Amino acid sequence: MNKMQKALRELSEMDELAARTSPIHSIHPAAKFLSTIAYIMVVLSFDKYDLNGLFPMILWPIILFQVSGTNVRSCFYKLRIVLPLVMAVGLFNPFFDKEIMVRIGGVGISGGVISMITLMLKGVFCLMASFLLMATTKIDNLCAALRKLHVPSMIVSLLLLTYRYVGVMTEELSVMTDAYHLRAPNQKGIHVSAWGSFLGQLLLRSMDKAQEIYSAMLLRGYHEHFHYSENRRFNVHDAIFLVIAITIFVILRIYNLTEALGGLVVR
């Protein structure tokens, strides 16, 4: 199994996660989307030195992981490519902000270290919330919810087509990679001299496949908008979930639970 086939398998695994049944999966996609946006906004609103206030925000993803039955290990595995980029945010802060803000056991910790950890946690928390949204919501249902929230149809269609057919392009890339390795069995990867022709061939094949897909869509009655598989109403249970989520975020934002429980105080 090559890398492209592994990527295709991971895409199908995300669809399988979203197709499961749980109390979180049954919540209306609009409620989950709005709660995720609210969570990200609250996480980003913390000051770069407010590590105490930020840390309790991890409670919400933990609750959703448990209730939805989603594996935390699966989350970090699928985000393994993005996580290093997020962790690199603020990596140089300790070199610019060297003022000691707190001491633990006689060891001084600078403001740069605290702000670096805070920025890293912000990125990780936001990624976890985004992953939970995708792992508990089918892409068709999410796009239907976005249209209900009056997101422009062009943006929604672009999101849906990108998610659906990135696998098609990946499959084409897998076929081309296998064909290249059959012609160069002892070579690791693709030689630099073949990069130009390889990418050009991929572009041409992608354009042909895109035209075939678009023609098939027109034959099935596509007229610049989609008929989504699920279009249920926003009920009382969905409203209760959204209100509870926002209430928890507000409480965690206003009250510093870490200090209340006797945690590290950073000034």
VMD Tcl script that draws the C-alpha trace (Angstrom):
set ca {
  {0.00 0.00 0.00}
  {1.58 3.31 -1.12}
  {1.14 6.71 0.49}
  {-1.73 7.71 -1.78}
  {-3.69 4.59 -0.91}
  {-3.10 5.26 2.78}
  {-4.44 8.79 2.31}
  {-7.55 7.41 0.60}
  {-8.07 4.99 3.46}
  {-7.85 7.81 5.99}
  {-10.46 9.80 4.07}
  {-12.81 6.84 4.13}
  {-12.15 6.42 7.86}
  {-13.32 10.00 8.45}
  {-16.55 9.22 6.61}
  {-16.97 6.11 8.75}
  {-16.47 8.16 11.92}
  {-19.11 10.67 10.80}
  {-21.57 7.86 9.99}
  {-21.56 6.48 13.54}
  {-24.41 6.98 15.99}
  {-24.05 8.80 19.30}
  {-25.73 11.68 21.15}
  {-23.23 14.09 19.54}
  {-23.74 12.66 16.05}
  {-27.49 13.21 16.37}
  {-27.13 16.93 17.14}
  {-28.05 19.24 14.26}
  {-24.94 20.17 12.22}
  {-25.71 23.88 12.57}
  {-25.59 23.61 16.37}
  {-22.27 21.76 16.24}
  {-20.85 24.23 13.74}
  {-21.88 27.29 15.77}
  {-20.60 25.76 19.02}
  {-17.27 24.97 17.34}
  {-16.94 28.55 16.07}
  {-17.82 29.87 19.53}
  {-15.26 27.55 21.13}
  {-12.50 28.67 18.76}
  {-13.32 32.34 19.33}
  {-13.21 31.93 23.12}
  {-9.92 29.98 22.95}
  {-8.32 32.67 20.79}
  {-9.55 35.44 23.09}
  {-7.24 34.44 25.94}
  {-4.17 36.56 26.54}
  {-0.84 35.05 25.49}
  {0.25 34.86 29.15}
  {-3.08 33.52 30.46}
  {-2.05 29.86 30.58}
  {-4.11 29.24 33.74}
  {-7.31 30.49 32.14}
  {-6.75 28.66 28.86}
  {-5.99 25.20 30.19}
  {-9.55 24.37 31.46}
  {-10.82 24.83 27.89}
  {-9.61 21.30 27.21}
  {-12.64 20.05 29.18}
  {-15.00 20.62 26.26}
  {-13.11 18.47 23.69}
  {-12.64 15.76 26.32}
  {-16.39 15.67 26.99}
  {-17.18 15.45 23.27}
  {-14.60 12.71 22.73}
  {-16.17 10.63 25.48}
  {-19.81 11.20 24.53}
  {-19.26 10.69 20.79}
  {-17.05 7.62 21.26}
  {-14.28 9.15 19.14}
  {-10.76 7.93 19.81}
  {-8.37 10.67 20.94}
  {-5.43 8.75 19.49}
  {-7.14 8.75 16.10}
  {-7.50 12.52 16.31}
  {-3.81 13.18 16.87}
  {-2.79 10.55 14.32}
  {-4.86 12.13 11.56}
  {-3.60 15.60 12.52}
  {0.03 14.49 12.62}
  {0.96 16.60 9.58}
  {-0.70 19.80 10.81}
  {0.28 19.52 14.48}
  {4.03 20.22 13.98}
  {3.14 23.41 12.11}
  {0.83 24.48 14.93}
  {3.40 23.60 17.57}
  {5.95 25.75 15.75}
  {3.85 28.87 16.45}
  {5.59 30.96 19.06}
  {8.66 28.73 19.02}
  {10.97 31.75 19.11}
  {9.10 33.61 21.85}
  {11.53 32.47 24.59}
  {14.37 34.20 22.74}
  {12.57 37.57 22.62}
  {10.70 37.61 25.95}
  {13.18 36.61 28.65}
  {11.55 38.31 31.64}
  {10.95 35.83 34.48}
  {7.25 35.67 35.31}
  {7.00 32.67 37.64}
  {9.28 30.35 39.56}
  {8.69 26.64 40.14}
  {11.00 24.97 42.64}
  {13.52 27.76 42.25}
  {13.52 27.47 38.44}
  {12.52 30.67 36.68}
  {10.12 30.49 33.74}
  {10.16 33.42 31.34}
  {7.18 35.08 29.74}
  {8.37 33.80 26.36}
  {8.07 30.18 27.49}
  {4.59 30.79 28.91}
  {3.39 32.57 25.76}
  {4.87 29.80 23.60}
  {3.02 27.09 25.52}
  {-0.18 29.16 25.46}
  {-0.04 29.64 21.69}
  {0.66 25.93 21.17}
  {-2.30 24.94 23.33}
  {-4.55 27.36 21.46}
  {-3.65 25.72 18.17}
  {-4.07 22.19 19.52}
  {-7.45 22.98 21.11}
  {-8.76 24.57 17.90}
  {-7.61 21.58 15.84}
  {-9.27 19.17 18.26}
  {-12.56 21.08 18.03}
  {-12.41 21.15 14.22}
  {-11.61 17.44 14.08}
  {-14.56 16.63 16.34}
  {-16.88 18.61 14.07}
  {-15.76 16.64 11.01}
  {-15.67 13.30 12.86}
  {-19.27 13.64 14.08}
  {-20.88 15.32 11.05}
  {-21.30 14.09 7.49}
  {-20.03 16.55 4.92}
  {-23.42 16.68 3.15}
  {-25.20 17.52 6.40}
  {-22.60 20.12 7.31}
  {-22.96 21.82 3.93}
  {-26.74 21.78 4.29}
  {-26.37 23.48 7.67}
  {-24.04 26.10 6.17}
  {-26.65 26.93 3.56}
  {-29.25 27.32 6.33}
  {-26.87 29.77 7.96}
  {-26.85 31.72 4.66}
  {-23.26 30.94 3.74}
  {-22.89 31.72 -0.01}
  {-23.74 28.71 -2.16}
  {-20.51 29.08 -4.16}
  {-18.40 28.64 -1.01}
  {-20.49 25.68 0.17}
  {-20.32 23.99 -3.24}
  {-16.56 24.51 -3.36}
  {-16.18 22.98 0.10}
  {-18.35 19.98 -0.77}
  {-16.70 19.29 -4.13}
  {-13.20 19.67 -2.67}
  {-13.95 17.20 0.10}
  {-15.72 14.72 -2.16}
  {-13.31 14.69 -5.07}
  {-9.94 15.18 -3.43}
  {-10.03 11.40 -3.21}
  {-10.50 11.21 -6.99}
  {-7.36 13.24 -7.62}
  {-5.50 11.23 -4.98}
  {-6.52 8.04 -6.76}
  {-5.22 9.42 -10.07}
  {-1.98 10.35 -8.35}
  {-1.73 6.83 -6.93}
  {-2.15 5.28 -10.41}
  {0.52 7.57 -11.85}
  {2.91 6.83 -8.98}
  {2.47 3.07 -9.42}
  {3.05 3.39 -13.17}
  {6.22 5.40 -12.59}
  {7.59 2.87 -10.10}
  {6.91 0.04 -12.55}
  {9.13 1.83 -15.04}
  {11.77 2.62 -12.41}
  {11.55 -0.27 -9.90}
  {14.82 0.42 -8.09}
  {14.27 4.13 -7.63}
  {12.96 5.70 -4.44}
  {10.46 8.44 -5.04}
  {10.21 10.39 -8.28}
  {13.39 11.74 -9.82}
  {13.74 15.52 -10.08}
  {14.02 15.34 -13.86}
  {10.52 13.83 -14.05}
  {8.78 16.31 -11.77}
  {7.71 18.68 -14.58}
  {6.21 16.02 -16.85}
  {4.66 14.23 -13.86}
  {2.87 17.35 -12.60}
  {1.83 18.29 -16.13}
  {0.33 14.85 -16.69}
  {-1.44 15.05 -13.33}
  {-2.92 18.43 -14.29}
  {-4.19 17.12 -17.63}
  {-5.69 13.99 -16.07}
  {-7.33 16.10 -13.33}
  {-8.86 18.45 -15.90}
  {-10.26 15.51 -17.88}
  {-11.67 13.92 -14.74}
  {-13.16 17.26 -13.62}
  {-14.91 17.67 -16.98}
  {-16.34 14.14 -16.75}
  {-17.60 14.80 -13.22}
  {-19.17 18.11 -14.22}
  {-20.90 16.53 -17.22}
  {-22.28 13.80 -14.95}
  {-23.55 16.46 -12.53}
  {-25.35 18.30 -15.34}
  {-26.98 15.07 -16.52}
  {-28.30 14.56 -12.98}
  {-29.92 17.97 -12.88}
  {-27.25 20.12 -11.25}
  {-28.05 23.84 -11.48}
  {-25.48 25.64 -9.31}
  {-26.84 24.18 -6.08}
  {-27.08 20.76 -4.43}
  {-29.96 18.80 -2.98}
  {-28.53 17.56 0.28}
  {-29.25 14.17 1.78}
  {-30.54 15.52 5.10}
  {-32.49 18.68 5.69}
  {-34.12 18.25 9.11}
  {-35.26 21.08 11.30}
  {-33.40 22.67 14.17}
  {-35.28 21.35 17.22}
  {-35.31 22.03 20.96}
  {-32.58 19.49 21.77}
  {-30.23 21.19 19.32}
  {-30.95 24.59 20.87}
  {-30.32 23.20 24.37}
  {-26.98 21.75 23.24}
  {-25.92 25.09 21.75}
  {-26.98 27.06 24.83}
  {-25.19 24.66 27.19}
  {-22.03 24.80 25.06}
  {-21.93 28.60 24.95}
  {-22.71 28.79 28.68}
  {-19.78 26.49 29.47}
  {-17.48 28.57 27.25}
  {-18.54 31.79 28.97}
  {-18.03 30.28 32.43}
  {-14.58 28.97 31.51}
  {-13.70 32.36 30.02}
  {-14.84 34.46 32.97}
  {-13.80 32.25 35.88}
  {-10.26 30.95 36.18}
  {-10.81 27.38 37.34}
  {-7.08 26.63 37.52}
  {-6.50 29.35 40.11}
  {-9.68 28.38 41.96}
  {-8.34 24.83 42.30}
  {-4.98 26.05 43.54}
  {-3.06 25.76 40.29}
  {-0.10 27.73 39.02}
  {-0.67 31.47 39.09}
  {1.02 33.38 36.28}
  {1.27 37.13 36.57}
}
mol new
graphics top color blue
foreach p $ca { graphics top sphere $p radius 0.5 }
foreach p [lrange $ca 0 end-1] q [lrange $ca 1 end] { graphics top cylinder $p $q radius 0.2 }
display resetview
